Amino acid sequence: MAPTARPTPAASRSVDAHRDAVRALVAPLPAEDVPLDELAAGEPGRVLAGDVRAAATVPPFDAAAMDGYAVRLADLPPDGGEVTLPVVGDRRAGDSPGRRGRNADGAVRIMTGAPVPAWADAVVPVERTSTGRFVAGGPATEREVTLARQPRDHVRRAGEDVRPGDPLAVAGDVVTPALVSVAASAGLPALPVRRRPRVAVLSTGSELVAAGGVAHAGRIPDSNSLLVAAAVRAAGAEAVRTGAVPDDADALRAALDAAVRAGADLVVTTGGVSAGASDVVRAVLESPGPDDPRLTDVDLAAVDLRPGRPQALARWRGVPWVALPGNPVSAFVSFTLFVRPAIDALAGRDTTSRTVRGRALAGFSSPPGRLHAVPVRTAAGADGLVVERATSRTGGHLTSALLGADALALVPADVTKVEPGDALDVLPLDGVR
């Protein structure tokens, strides 16, 4: 978007168009090399900023795949007959390949993961020998062992899993526990990942008090900033929660300045974006002033969405600002449809739609004219995903409607009645992908 001195009037747009407008505000964050131990212990969802290739051979040497005896197949009858060999050495995991068992005239007692002697080409499991089993911590007392050739050699060959230069993952992949493990095995100390997005969250309203505070007539707890901050964290970003800001333009501007100083990559506000006399967000957006360069790219929109019609976008000191409506369900629906894809984009994750198809378990009505986002519960049915409303009550202020919901059903604007068995687009409310 090009900088604008003053906003244009709110224009009606589709959900997809508004999602695209929010997405256009942000770009993937810079890359940083993060040590594997930090990735393993940190928050999930980090995204690779570049392709990853192995730096070392996995396994790094021929290793025993079983506890048993390392032998030379030439010493064992090919017909499977038994032979008795002297035990000429002992190898444990952690021994260097050059330690003990250099004499090829016999068998070497060997434990899982230990390097196989250079002259040996097979391991016979201990349970397939005259020894039967090893005693943990016991000495290597057997002087000879009777054994026979086995169908498998039970040797993990050097490089049979990964070789230097082999691709392990590509840019855009989410860092998983498996990738951290394989990277460590393949000789990598760190991975190049996108910086974790930092999202400033604040709610507006002089009626708001801190959660746990005294709410009397005319005052209500600030639940929105908690709701959005938790959703930010579930999306794999760091939430910097300011809390409630009164309906005062200067106070809001100061809070936005503080968010930028705190290093926010994205600012999300709730409330004050409609057409009321106390809607402070809209007041700030509509009166930037010719001498205030902090506010640019103002975009007021009436989105064809229920709940969540009033929306706004801007940049504050260059930082993307997404202003959501204040009703809790409206704020949550708007976050899911618009802010979550923006966080994914900042993090370098795939931002394509995650909707799936489901079928209505029971019928319900839907107001016409706008896409209706309905909190629903889903379950696996005989013919696929089945969907039922999380509550029969409606209203953007009914936060309890979100309890038990694990998805949003997206009912098209021209549908006034969902019948049992009707197909629906469903957007799962999962955490980090």
PyMOL commands that set and color helices and strands:
alter all, ss='L'
color gray80, all
select helices_A, chain A and resi 15-24+36-41+73-75+126-128+177-185+224-234+249-261+280-286+328-347+399-402
alter helices_A, ss='H'
color red, helices_A
select strands_A, chain A and resi 11-13+31-35+52-53+63-64+68-71+83-91+107-110+122-125+144-147+155-156+167-169+190-194+198-204+208-209+220-221+238-245+266-270+295-303+305-306+310-316+319-324+356-360+364-365+371-381+384-389+407-411+417-418+423-428
alter strands_A, ss='S'
color yellow, strands_A
deselect
rebuild
show_as cartoon
